[in-house]
Amino acid sequence: MSAPAVRLPVSRGLSRWLGEHLSLLAGAGILAFFILLALAAPLVAPYDPVAQMADVRLQPPSLAHPFGTDNFGRDVLSRVIWGTRIDLQIAFIGVAFPFVIGTLLGTVAGFFGGIVDTVFMRVIDIILAFPFLVLMLSIIAILGPGLASFYIAMALVGWVSYARLVRAQILVLKNSDYAVAAVSLGFSRARIMFRHLLPNAIAGSLVFVMSDAVLVLLNGAAISYLGLGVQPPTAEWGIMVAEGQPFVTTAWWITLFPGLSIVFLAFAFSLLGDALGDLLGVHE
Amino acid sequence: MTALLSIRDLVVNFHGGPEPRTLIDRVSVDLAKGEILGLVGESGSGKSLLCRAVMGLLPSRRLSVDGGSVMLEGRDLVRASTADMLSVRGREIGMIFQNPTSHLDPVMKIGDQIAEGIRFHEGAGGREAREAAVEMLAKVGFPDPSRQYDSYPHEFSGGMRQRAMIAAALSCRPKILIADEPTTALDVTIQAQILELLLDLRESLGLSVILITHDLGIVAQTCDRIAVMRGGRLVEQGPKREVLAAPRHDYTRMLIGSHPSLPAAGEAKPAAAHRQARPLLEVDDLHVRFDVGGSFLRFGGRKQVSAVKGVSFQVMEGDTIGIVGESGSGKSTLARAILGLTPLSSGHVTFDGVDLAQQPGRALAKLRRETAMVFQDPLNALNPRFTVAETLGEVLKVNGMPSADIPGRIDELLDLVHLGREFAGRKPRSLSGGQCQRVGIARALAVNPRLIIADECVAALDVTIQKQIVDLFAELKARMNLTLLFIAHDLAIVRNLCERVLVMYHGEVVEDGPSAEIFARPQRPYTAALIGAVPDIDPDKKLLAPRSDTAPAAA
C-alpha cells in the first residue's frame, strides 16, 4: 500500500514537468523521427530513390506508391525518405560553422573591445549591407555549385548574427562583478573569456541556433531549387519541390510531400528553440 | 482612536505547488488618521506584499487574498470591484517605491506624470491639472516648479526623483500614503531630507503613512507606531517607544540588537602597537579621470571627468580603514584603481614597495596574487554556473595549488566563513544573500591575501545579516591579521569595525583620522552632515537633515 503513495507525487511531478515542456517534447520527438528516418533510409524506403520506372510516370498516391511518382517514374516516398539525410545535414552543418565562428569572434570582439571590436563590427556591417541571398548566390557562383560551396557560403555570411548576439552579451557580462572578481584574482584572459563569460553569454545564441536552423534549411532548399546546391538526380526536398513545379496543377503530390517535410522539420526546430529559451531563462 | 484603514486577519496564499503556500498569515493592523506606521522586517517577511494586497496589486496571478478584510472608511477593499479599486488607488491611497528611477516614465515630463493622475481622478482640464501639479511640485520641495514641470526624470538626482514620485502619489490628495522602502536607494543625507519631507506632509496634509523599511533607525525617527513582520506573520506591534524600549518578541529584540547604531563617544579601539617602517599600501596624489563623450569618428570635443582627485594615504599591515562618502564620491573608483582594475591617470599606488605606475607588470602580478576584493551585490559577484566548490577551487588551481590539496582547502575556507561543508555543491542561485557574501569572502581569502578591499559589501543585505558579515570580518581580522579597506556609506558600520576613517567627497579625501575622533569631533561640515543624517534608533536623538541647497563645502 505504501509504495504507490510514495510514487504518486513523483509521477504527478513528472506529468506536470511534461505538461510544462510540451513544446520541448514535441520538437524533440519530430526531430528524433526525422533522424531515425535518415539513419534507416535504406531499410524503410520501398524503392531506389533515383531508379526511373518509365511505366509508372506521374502516378497519383496509391498503395504501391503512397506518395505517388514523379515525371521520371521515381517513387516520391522513397525520395522524401532519402532526402531527409541531405536536408538534416544541411540544417546541422549549415548552422554549426556560423555558430562556432560567430560565437568565438563575438566573444573576442566583446571582450577586448577597442580597435579589435571596431574592426569586427565594421566587417559585420559590410556583410549585412548586402542582401543575404544575393551574397550567398555570388559566393556559390564563384565557388561553383554544390553542397560544399553552400556550406562555405553559409559560414562566410551566417556568422555575423551569432557574433553580434554574443558580443552584446559579453559587453554586459564583462562588467559584471564576477568578471571583475576574476580579473582581480589574476585569472588569465582566456580563462575569463571562455570559462566565465562565454558559458553565461551563450544561452541566447543556442536559442537562435534553432530558429536559424529553420532559415538555413529553407535557404538550402531555395539554393537547390535555383540549381546551385544539391545536383539532380540526388533526392533533396528543395530540388524535389523545384522539379515538381511544372506539374503542380496536374500532379500536386510531387511538390506537396517534400514541401510538408520541410515544414515539419522547420516546425520541430522552432518548437525546440522556444523550449530551449524557456529552459535557459532567455525569455525572462 | 478610530482607524482610517483597518486590516483584519488578512491571508494571502501562493497557489503554485500542490498545496497553497501562505505568504501573509492572518495579519491584523490598524492605521489611524495622521499616523505614521512603520512596517519593519527582513526581505521576504511579506511587508511589501501586505501593502500590495491592500492596494489590490498582487504581483502574480498565482497569489490571491484568501481571507480577512481591509476596511477603508466602511468599504472592504478585498471585495471591491476592479472599477472601484481604480478610484481607490491614487485617490484614497497613494504609493511610492524604493527605486524612483524605474517607477517614473523616462520619456514623460515630470509634471505631466503628476498631472495625469489629477486629470484622471478629478476630471480636471489641462490647465487646472498643470496648476495643481505645479503646486504639488512646490509642496514636495522643487525650487522652481513651473519650470521644472517640463523636465524629464533623467534631469534630476535620485532624491529629486523620489520627491517627484511623492508628488505624483499625493497629487489627488489621498488620505493614505504607502511608502515602500522610499529611501533605501538614497544617500543618508538625501534620506534625511526625504524623511523630513514625509513628516512635513503629514503635518500639512493630515496624511496617514505606512512606511515600509528594514532600518529601525528610520522607524525610530519618523514613525508613531511600529509593526514587526516575520515570515508573513505580524510578530509585534505597538507604539514606537514601547516597542523600542521593551520589545516583547525575541525577533524584535534581535532586530534592535543588530542595528548598527553609533556608539557614544569614547570607546576608542586600541591602535595596533607594532608599526612597520614601510606601509603595505601607499597612495600618493592619485588621479583617475574618465573620458566622456567622444567616439570613433569624433576626435574633437573629448571631455573628461575626474572621479578621484589627488588622493593620498598610507595603509600599514593589519590596519582596518573605512572609506565613507555618498554615491558618486569616488570610493569605488579609488578601490578599483588601487587594485589595478581601472587605469590611473596620474599619481602613484605603491603596494608592498612596488609602484603600479612605474612597474605595471610586476605590480599587477603582485596585486592579483596578494589582494582580493569583496563586492556589493553578492549574487552578481559569483559566476552563476559554478558551484561553490568550483568557484573556490578555480582560484586555488590558478594560484598553483596541487589538485590533491584543493578539496581540503575548500573545506577549510568554508569553515573560516562559517558555511557548512555541504554548501560546496550548491550554486549561487540556491543561496541567500548572506550565504553568497560568505562565499565571496571565502573566495577572497583563498589567495591568502595581504589586503582585502570590501566595496559596500553589506549594503545589499538585511540588517541582521549585515551584522553577521561585519562580525565575520571583525573575527577574521583578529585571527588572520588582515589588512582591510572597508568601503561603505553606512557610517555606523564603519565606526564599529574600523580604526581609521577616510571621508571622501567629490573625489577628494576631505577628512582622514581615527574613527573615534572623527565621529566625535568632525572637522569638516560635510562629515558632520553625514554623521548627523544617520537615523539613530533612539527616538530622542533627532535627525539632522542638511538643507538640500547648501552643498557641503569641499576642501
Interface residues (C-beta under 8 A of the other chain):
Chain A: P9 R12 T118 S176 D177 Y178 V180 A181 A182 V183 S184 L185 G186 F187 S188 R191 R195 H196 P199 N200
Chain B: P18 F296 R336 L339 L341 A365 L367 R368 R369 T371 A372 M373 F375 Q376 D377 N380 A381 L382 N383 P384 R385 E394 V395 V398 N399 G440 R443 V447
